[in-house]
Amino acid sequence: MATILVIDDETPILESLEMFLSEKGHAVLTAATASEGVASCTKSRPHVVLLDIRLPDQNGIETLKAILNTPHPPKVIMMTAFQDMETTIEAMKSGAYDYLSKPLDIDEVERSLERAVRLSLFERVEDAPLSEGWTASRDVLIGKHPAMREIFKTIGMLCRNQATVLIQGETGTGKELIARIIHQNSPSSDQPMITLDCSAIVEPLLESELFGHRKGAFTGAVDTKPGKIELAGRGTLFLDEVTEMPLSVQSKFLGVLERREFMRVGGTTVHQSLCRIISATNRNIEERVRQGTFREDLYYRLKVVTIRVPPLRERRSDIPELAHYFLKKAAGTLGVKVRQFEDGILERLCEHPWYGNVRELKHVILAAALQSRGSIVLLEDIERELHSGPPCTANATSFRLESVEREQIHNALIHTGWNRSKAARLLGISLPTLRAKITRYGLTAPPPSKA
């Protein structure tokens, strides 16, 4: 699981926490003084520290700052029997992940610790060598570029609340992945995350998909159906390509954000909206507001927290690590035997413009790995994928990316025997997104073979 360091001068608390955390499968370290704790942090690199606010040799706030200045700072959860506002604010301002009161509520400790461990493991993935195995359900962001580190910090901040988030970035930069990671590390991670691609549904049906409808509300409404807001419950609703939402739907959706309530199409009952809203767009949403095609009041409601994802060409230093990551994914999920790149490939990848961003890089690596005949991806395999289809210029970006994406989705469906759930996990996208793309690209399953 994870390595947890407990720093407290009360022996009973040390022993109790050590026993509890060990039973949960964690490796547990203990220290009775600040100096011992800081030394242990430097030497053992724990993922999370449980730190008492008052220690015999140093104030807990100063110890917190010292721990956060170690080479690989952990998440620090403060513990105290002294509940005052000033100390709490000072601890959180100084970088504490959480602040727990003594006597400790073991359920509260477990909840806080679980989120801290998950976030710490997620943040350290860029510093750790990629594992031999690949877990399809594990969502990670790769990158050491300063812009990516700022995104990591923002995600960490969002773990503590349910703020509305707007993610902006070009096609293929990983906006949906960021939304999933925010959800997975949020207080409502045990609740569903529901995705709605506003560009994949025709206007008359979008309102029904979002709000649900009552039986008989319109032709074809043979049953009452809950909408995406309702299905999200207390979890997360992710609205992809939110700028494609028609003005008529925008007006109604604004009421959800302002009053946290809605009605199904054709209904009269008011329902409560309890989910976090995360939206994303690859368009210039500010320009859409100026043009009058997107409501200004809705825009400001959506952008309580804004995450701007840089295009891959602006963080080329991350390309080698991303390439190795996708190669291991190919080995683990597609069953190919490739393990490494031929000399010169990483340099070639760093030179490419990548108008399709991380998604295009991923498709190129996976396609090259599938075509490879040995354990090494050759430069010619990469060149073939880079030059397939029309030249990838800025004007041809959409056509080129969609061509690559269609082929990759088709390959994943064939590989999984048209099991859409498995194919979605393989591709790293949600099942609703996969269904929308299958429809968009006109992909059809082969007829069942005759016995």
N, C-alpha and C positions, 0 to 999 in steps of 0.2 A: 504494500500500500504506500505509505509515506513515512518519513522520519520526523518525529515530533520531539521537540525539546521543551521540558517543563522547568521553569525557573521560579522557585518559591522557597522561602526559608522555613516553612512549616512542614515538618516531616510527614504528618498524617496526610496532608494534601498531596505531597509528592508521591507517596506510596499508593494512595487511592487512584490518582490519575494515571500512574504508571500501569496499575493493574487493569483499569478500564480500557486504556488505549491499546495495551498489548492484546487484550481479548478481541479488540476490533481489527487486529492484524497489523497494527503499526509498529515500527521500530521506535522505541522510546528511550530518550536520554533525559537525565535530570541534573540539575545544578541548584545549589543552595545559596549562591551569591551571584552578584552581577558580574564580577570578574570571571568566575567559572563559566557563567552562561555565555558571555561574549566570546571567550576562548573556544567554547564548544561550537558556537556558531561558525567561527572561522575555520575550525578543523573539520567539522562533520557535515556542514551545509544542510541543516534541517529544512524541511519544507515549511513547517509552521512552528512558532514558538508561543507557548502559553506563559505569560510573564506577569508576575505579581508587581503591583504598583509600588510597594514599599519593601525594600531589601536592606539588609544590615550594612552594606558597604556603599550603596549608591541609590539615588532616587530613581524610581522606575521609568520616568520620562527620559532621563539622561541615558539609562540603559537601553531604552527603546531606540533612541537616536544612534547609539553606538552599534546596536545590532543592525540597524538599517544601513549603516556605513560599511558593513562587512562586504567582501567581494561578491557574494551571492546571497543577497538579503532575503530572508524568509518572510512570510506573512506573520505578523505579530498580533496575538490576541491578548489584551490586557485583562488582568483579574484584580479586583479590589473589594475590600470591605467598606471602603469610604466612598459613598456615592454623592459626589458634589459636581455641579455643572462645570465649574472651571477646569477641574482635572479631566473630566470626560472630553471637553472641547479641546483642551491642550493635547491630550493623547491622540485624538483623531486628526488634529491639525499636524501633529508630528509624524503621522504616517501609520498609526495603528490600524489594523484591519477591522478589529471589533473590540468591544469593551464589555466585559461580563462582571456581574456583581457576586460577591460572596455573601452567604454560603452559595456555592455553585449549584445551579439547576443542571443536572447531568444531561437532560434532553436538549437544553439550550446550548450546552457545550458541544454536544454531538452535531447539532445543526450548523453552528458557526464553524466548527472544525471541518466539517465535510465540505462546505463552500470554500473555505480557505485552502484546503488541500487541493481541491480541483483547480482552483485558480492558480495556485503555485505550480502545479504540474503543467498546466497549460502554458504559463509564462516561461517556464524553463525549457520547453520543448525545443526552442531555437538554439539553446546552448548545449543540448545533449545530442550524442550520436543517435541516428535513427535506429530503431530496434530492428532486429532481423524479421520479426513477424509484423503483419499489418492488421490492425483492427478496423474494419470498415466503419464501425459506429463511432469511432473516435474523431471528433472534429478539432482540428488544430489550424492555427495560422502560422505560417512560416515567415520569418523575416527579422533582420537585425537593423534594417534601415531606421533612422530616427523617426520617420513618419509612422512606421509600423509600431514602434515602441510607444508612441503617443496613443495609438489606437488600443494597444494592450492596456495602458493606464486607464483610458476611458472605459473600457470594458470592466476593469476592476472596480471603478467607481460605480458603474451601473449595476453591479452585483448587489448593491445595498439598497436599491430602490426600484420603483416601477415606472421611472420616467419615460415619456414618449421619446422615440429616437428616430431621426432621419439620417439615412445612410446615402451618401452621394458618391458616385464614381462611374467610370466608364464601364461598358459591357465587359464582363469577364474578370473584374477585379476582385470578386469574392464577397459581394454585398450580402447575399443570402447566407453564406458561411458565417459571416460576422454576426448576423441576426441569430443564427442557431447557437453560436457560442455565448452570446449575451443571455439567451434564454436558458441554456444549460447551466449557467453559473448564477442564475437569478434566484431569489427566494421562492419563486414559483416553478422551479425546474421540474417538479413532479407533476405539473399540469401540462396539458397539450400545447404544442406550437402549431398553429394552423396557418397555411400559406395560401394567399390569393394573388394570382398574377393578373393585374388589372388590364394588361394588354392582350391577354389570351381569351377573353370572354367578350362576346358582343354586347353592346350597350344595353339592349332590353333585358338581358339576363343578369347583368352585373349587380343590379340592385337586389335582385332575389338571392343571388349567391352570397352577398354581403350581409343582408338583414334577415334572410329567410322569407318564407311566404306562407300564407294561410291557404288551406284547401279551397279551391274555387276562385282564388284571387285573380287568375288570368287563364286563358285557354291553355290547357296542358297541365295545370296545377291540380293534379288528381289527389294529392296528399298534402298535408301540412308538413313543411320542411324547415328545420332550423338553419339559420345562416352561419357564415364563418365566425361572426362575432360571438354568437351563442355557443358554437362548438369550441371556441377557444377557452371558454369558462374563465377561470382565474389565471390562465396561462398567458400566451403571447399570440397576437395576430400579426402576421407579417404581410404587408401589402407591397408586392413587387411592382415596379413601374407605376407608381402611384400617380404620376403626372398624366397617365392615360385615362384616369377616372373622369367620366363625363361631369360637366358642371351640375347637372341635375342630381347626380349621386353625391357630388362633393357637398352640396348644400345640406343634404340629409345626414351625411357622415359627420359634418361639423357639429351637429347636435349631439352625436355620440361622445365627442371629445369635450364638449362644453358641459353637458348635463349627465354624462355617463349613463344614458338610457336610449332606447330605440324601440320601434315597433316593426313587426314583420310586414311585408307587403300584403295589403288587404286585411291586416289585423287591427285590433283596437286595444289590445293589451300592451301595456308598457313593460318592457324587459330592462333589467339592469345590465350594463356593460362593466365587467370587472377585469378585463384583460389589459395587458400592456400592448400598446400599438407601436410597432416598428415598421417604418416604411422605407422604401428605397427607390432611387431613380437614376437613370443614366443620362437624363436630360438636364438642361440648365433650367432648374425650377424657378429661379429668380426671373429669368427671361419670360417664362410662361406666365408668371404673375403680371409682368409688365404688359404682356400681350392680351391679358384678360381671359386666358384659357385655364387659369388655375387661380382659385380664390386666395386672396392675400391673407384673410383671417384664418383659413385652414392651413396655409403654409406656416404661419407662426405657431399654430397649435401643434403641428407635426414636428417642428424643429426645436423642441425644448432642449434636446441634446443633439448636436450634429456631428456625424463622423464622415470625414472626407477621405476616401480611399485613393491613394495615389496610383496612377497607371504603372504598369511594370517597367516601362522605359525610363521612369523616374527613380526606380530603385533597382538598377541592374545588378548591384552588388548582392542581391538576394537570389539571383537566377541560379547559380550553381547549387545552392542548398535546396531550392525548389525542385530543380531537375533531379537530384538524388532522391528526394522525397517521393516524387512521382514514379521514379524507376522502381523503388521499393514497393510502392503501391501496385505497380504492374506485376511484379514478381509474386506478391502476396495474394492478389485477387484474381488475376487473369491466368495464373498458372504457368506463366512464361519463365524461362530459365535465365534470363538476362540478369546480370549482377553489377555490371559496370559500364562506363562509357569509354570509347576509344579516345586516345589523346587528341586534343584539338576540338572536341565537341563542345565543351563548356565555353571555350573562347568564342566559338561560332554562335552559340546560343546567346551569349552576351552582346553580340553585334546585331542581332536581329531586332527589327523595330517593335515587334509584338503589339500590333494594333488590337489584337484580340486579348491581350493581357494574360493573366495567369491561366485563364481557361484555355487559351490557345496553346500556351506552353504545355499544359497538362495533356491536351489532346495530341500534340506532336510527340511527346515522350511516350504516351501509351500506344499510339499507332506505330511508332518506330519499334517499340519493344515487341509488339505483336508480329511485326514483319521480320524481326531479327531471327537469324537461323542458328545462332550460337549463344554463348553466355555474355557476349559483349555487344553493345549497340555500336554499330559502325557509323562513321561520319556520313557515308552514303545513305544510310537509313534515315538519318536526320535530314539531310539535304532533300531527299525524296519527299518527305512530309512538308518541309518548308516551302518547296516549290510546286506542290500539288495544287491544282485549281488555278484561279486567276491570280496575278501578282497581288501581294498583300499591301496595297497602298491605302492611304487614309480613305480614299473614295470607295475602295473595294472592300473595306473592312467588314461590313455587315454580310456581304455575300460570302466572303472567304470564311469567316467565323461560323456562319450557319452551315456551310458545306462541311466543314470539319466536325462541327457539333452533331450534325445529322448522322454522319458516318459513325461517330463514336457511340452515339446512343443506339444506333442499329446494331453495332458490334456487341454492346453490352447486353442488349435484349436477346441476341442469338446465343451469347455465352451463357446466359442464365435460363435458357429455354423459355423466353418470354415471360419470366416471373418478374413482374413489374416492381415488386417490393425489393427483391434482390438486386435488380438492375439499378434502382434508385440509390441503394446503399453503395453499390459499386461505383456509380458516377459521382457520389457525394452531393446529391440533390434530394429534395423532398419528393415524395410520391405524387402529390398534386402537380408539382412543377414538371415531373417526368410525363405525366398524363397529358398536360398541356402541350408539351413539346412533341409528343407522339402525334397528337392531332395536328399541330402546326406543320410538321414535316411530312404528314401523310403516310406514316409508317403503319403497316398492317401485319398482324401475326400470320404465319403460314398456316394453311389448313391442316387439321390433324391427319396424321398418316393413317392409311387404311390398314387394318390388321391382316 
